Amino acid sequence: KRLTYLLEDIEKEKYMTQIENEINMAVKKNIDENQKEYYLREKMRAIQEELGDKAKKESEIDELKERILAKKMPPQIEEKALYELSRYQTLPASSGESGVIRTYLDFLLDLPWNEVSEDEIDIKKAEQALDSTHYGLEKVKERIIEYLAVKILTGKNPQTILCLVGPPGVGKTSLAQSIAKALGRNFVKQSLGGVKDESEIRGHRRTYLGALPGRILQGMKKAKVVNPVFLLDEVDKLGFDYKGDPSAALLEVLDP
């Protein structure tokens, strides 16, 4: 009887051990498969880097350097761009910072630094261009012609900003377009109505994902020249609340 009980106990123990072994085997198999997959993926990535990606990045960096030097940027900007390029070179392609630096460099290269459009220097043609698009508004036109005359005579940009004021629909925006047409310059418009965030004007911090430059610089990129007619539309409708004051940021941009 005792032997029978003992045999039952042994059978139970044996069965429990068998189940435990089966579970351990299944777990080990899963771990082995995952480890094998991870090991192979890492190996493949290392081989790819060694073969193509490294060479690809090197050629990309050489091309960027050539473009930076060819742009003839101001010395301090060029120095900054080359510094960022050296950082980009040392960072692995998988790094998030790498993408941020690349976007920044691309934007610097897209900005106009020396590209200039030639101005129309005949004041009569400029007057005709304004008259062909707008009837009346004599005082406004006179002020614009005066501005252009000073510019033509001195050969420099008068350091003033023309401010057009009036109710909707009187032709403020179209008049700005006419000025651009009269001068033969590129025209850029930025509507500031409802802008509540200072970052919209000044640009976001580069540490944020999807950071963008300010609207002024975005406009300059769109203009493709350093001397466009730049219209800041609906300045009076700039938002202002306890969170921020974009009009102060705009003053900071326009003042220099």
Phi, psi and omega in degrees: 000315179298319179297322179298314179299318181297318180297319177301314180298319180296317179300316180298314180299317181298318181295317179298317180296321180297314179299315180300318179297318180298316179298314180300319180296317181297315180298315181299320181298315179299314181298317180300317181296315180297316180296319180298315180297314180299316181298316181294319179298315180298319181296317181296318180298318180297319180295316179300316179300316183295321184280298190252313190301321182297312181295321180298314181295321180300314181293324178296318180293319177299317181295317179298319180297317179300316181295320180297315182291326181287336182291340182053054179287164172302148187309316183291328179289317180298319179298316179297316181297317180292326177295315179295325179295319179294326176292318181298324181295323184277340183279142175290153184298331182285347183289140179294324180299327181301315179295321180297314182294319181298316179299318181297315180295318179299320180293318178301321181285335179280338181290145175281131178247322181231358182288123184231141174263145182283135181274151171282122185255007177266112185294329180294320178295320179297319180296316180299319180298321179290319180293328182290337183255334183228132177262140180076218181049042188302315183297319181296312181298319180300317180295320180293315180297320178301316179299314181293323181296317178299318181296317181292317182291320183272339183074012179234161175282122175297131186282058177228160178243123179285131180245118180259123184238140177167167180292166181299141173088006180271352173107029180293310182294316182292332177291321177297321177297322179294323177300315180299318180294318181297325181271346184072035181252162174290148182243132178230136179235135173235118177274124183256007180299127176079004178288123183247347187256128179299329181298333178298326181271311189274338184102148180281161174291142184291347181286340181281147176290137180069027179297139181236152174289169180293166183296328182296313181290327176297321177295320179296324178295318180295324183293326180067003175223160182274353182234055177280169165273116188252115181259122172260101187274149175055047179298326182292343182262014176300133180291155177206118176214189183295340183282332182178168182226090182296336180295326177293322178293325179294320178297321179298325180284317186282331186303314179295000000 
